[in-house]
Every structure is written in structure tokens, then in C-alpha cells.
Amino acid sequence: MVKGLSILLIMQFVGEVVSRGLEIPIPGNVLGMGLLLAALGLGVVRLEWVQEAADLLLSHLALLFVPAGVGVMVYLDLIARQWLPIVAATVISTFVVMAVTAWTESLVARKGRRHVE
């Protein structure tokens, strides 16, 4: 469990360093997640090393949204003024995420079939 949490935190830290160091307009935790995905895909990190820690975090995922919810309450007046761009960005990004998820699932399924055959 400690090993898995350490790996997750190290990936997030590396993502933050890369994001801030190269001034990339992508949040460091997102870059860290990409690095973790790459490390898992390349076999640098094994799934069983992070599985237990990831399951623990996922089981308490709702709790992790409390700070974000409080942040929304703090900026309620800004959200009221900018509601149209926020709604448009939310709807568009939702469809983009669904399309990318479907494409990724399709790609993984095709690769999985090749391994079975």
C-alpha cells in the first residue's frame, strides 16, 4: 500500500515539476497521470504495485471532491457571470472525454484480441 501511494505521489510530483518547469499549460497532476499511464504501458510500473492504493483512493473518491465543491461555493458570483462559457466548456469537454474514452477502449480491446489469438 505504501509503495503504491509513493508511486502515485512521485508521478504527481514529477508531473508538477514538468508542468511548472516547462511552463506547460496542463496541470501537473494530469501530466503525472499520463506519466503513470506510460509507465504502466511500458512495464516500468506494474499494475499490482499501485492497484491497492488506487482502489483505496477510488473508494473514497467522493471525499476528494469536497475541496472542489467548497471552491465552487467561493466563486459562485464569478460562475453566475460566466455561466454560458462554463456550460459550453462542460458539455463540449464531456463529449470529447466520451469520444476519447471510446477510442481508447476500442484500441485496448483490439490489442487484447491480438494477445489472445
Residue, then its C-alpha position, 0 to 999 in steps of 0.5 A: m500500500v505504501k509503495g503504491l501511494s509513493i508511486l502515485l505521489i512521485m508521478q504527481f510530483v514529477g508531473e508538477v515539476v514538468s508542468r511548472g518547469l516547462e511552463i506547460p499549460i496542463p496541470g501537473n497532476v494530469l501530466g503525472m497521470g499520463l506519466l503513470l499511464a506510460a509507465l504502466g504501458l511500458g512495464v516500468v510500473r506494474l499494475e499490482w504495485v499501485q492497484e491497492a492504493a488506487d482502489l483505496l483512493l477510488s473508494h473514497l473518491a467522493l471525499l476528494f471532491v469536497p475541496a472542489g465543491v467548497g471552491v465552487m461555493v467561493y466563486l459562485d458570483l464569478i460562475a453566475r457571470q460566466w455561466l454560458p462559457i462554463v456550460a459550453a466548456t462542460v458539455i463540449s469537454t464531456f463529449v470529447v472525454m466520451a469520444v476519447t474514452a471510446w477510442t481508447e477502449s476500442l484500441v485496448a480491446r483490439k490489442g487484447r484480441r491480438h494477445v489472445e489469438 
